[in-house]
Amino acid sequence: MTPVDSWQRFLVPVSLDRVSLEAVHVAGAVAKPRRGTLHLLHVIEVGRSLPLNIELEHESRRAQQVIERARLAAADAGCSNVRTAVVQAREAGPAILEEARTHHIDVIVLGLPPFQGEDRPFAIGPTAEFLLRHAPCEVWLIRRPMRDISRGGHEGP
């Protein structure tokens, strides 16, 4: 495990939801004074019925929009050392893990999906669970406060 004071490389998986942009802000705020690097990653999940290397035009265009929004969020956080990537994979968790290993990431900062209801108030989702079990680095989870969600807060663009 890398000592806290030497964290330099932060990986933030991004999507269209607001909490992934909040994760970019958190990672950017920590990376900025360290002159660290922010790696923004969008994973296009490809269904098992399709070839993994299929060209998905609509998803690719949307992925570029997601990356651009995340890049702007990083700039708002004052982080200028930003790298981006879009990958296609069957599942997001293993793709994020591969990116973390390839770039020797110190911290993965993941925005969690919104509150899922009274029956599963602490569900974190399969991607977060996978990363917590397998990541070779720190994993930070970001979720909007329960009070925001219970007041009708909405996740989305």
QUIUR-V325259 format. One record per residue. N is the residue number from 1. PHI is phi in whole degrees, 0 to 359 (none if undefined). Layout:
N,PHI ; N,PHI
//
This chain:
1,none ; 2,282 ; 3,300 ; 4,308 ; 5,287 ; 6,248 ; 7,299 ; 8,232 ; 9,242 ; 10,242 ; 11,252 ; 12,236 ; 13,291 ; 14,238 ; 15,215 ; 16,281 ; 17,282 ; 18,296 ; 19,293 ; 20,290 ; 21,290 ; 22,297 ; 23,297 ; 24,298 ; 25,298 ; 26,298 ; 27,297 ; 28,296 ; 29,295 ; 30,281 ; 31,289 ; 32,305 ; 33,293 ; 34,269 ; 35,57 ; 36,277 ; 37,250 ; 38,257 ; 39,256 ; 40,259 ; 41,232 ; 42,244 ; 43,253 ; 44,268 ; 45,276 ; 46,255 ; 47,301 ; 48,294 ; 49,280 ; 50,247 ; 51,295 ; 52,298 ; 53,266 ; 54,296 ; 55,275 ; 56,250 ; 57,301 ; 58,299 ; 59,294 ; 60,293 ; 61,296 ; 62,296 ; 63,299 ; 64,294 ; 65,295 ; 66,299 ; 67,298 ; 68,295 ; 69,298 ; 70,293 ; 71,297 ; 72,294 ; 73,297 ; 74,296 ; 75,296 ; 76,300 ; 77,280 ; 78,85 ; 79,265 ; 80,257 ; 81,267 ; 82,235 ; 83,239 ; 84,231 ; 85,205 ; 86,234 ; 87,230 ; 88,253 ; 89,205 ; 90,289 ; 91,221 ; 92,292 ; 93,307 ; 94,298 ; 95,292 ; 96,295 ; 97,299 ; 98,299 ; 99,298 ; 100,298 ; 101,290 ; 102,300 ; 103,258 ; 104,52 ; 105,293 ; 106,271 ; 107,217 ; 108,261 ; 109,245 ; 110,243 ; 111,281 ; 112,270 ; 113,296 ; 114,296 ; 115,313 ; 116,258 ; 117,115 ; 118,299 ; 119,285 ; 120,220 ; 121,294 ; 122,244 ; 123,295 ; 124,250 ; 125,93 ; 126,293 ; 127,292 ; 128,298 ; 129,299 ; 130,300 ; 131,295 ; 132,298 ; 133,280 ; 134,239 ; 135,295 ; 136,274 ; 137,213 ; 138,297 ; 139,231 ; 140,252 ; 141,252 ; 142,243 ; 143,221 ; 144,298 ; 145,301 ; 146,305 ; 147,297 ; 148,295 ; 149,287 ; 150,293 ; 151,276 ; 152,93 ; 153,302 ; 154,241 ; 155,274 ; 156,148 ; 157,295
//
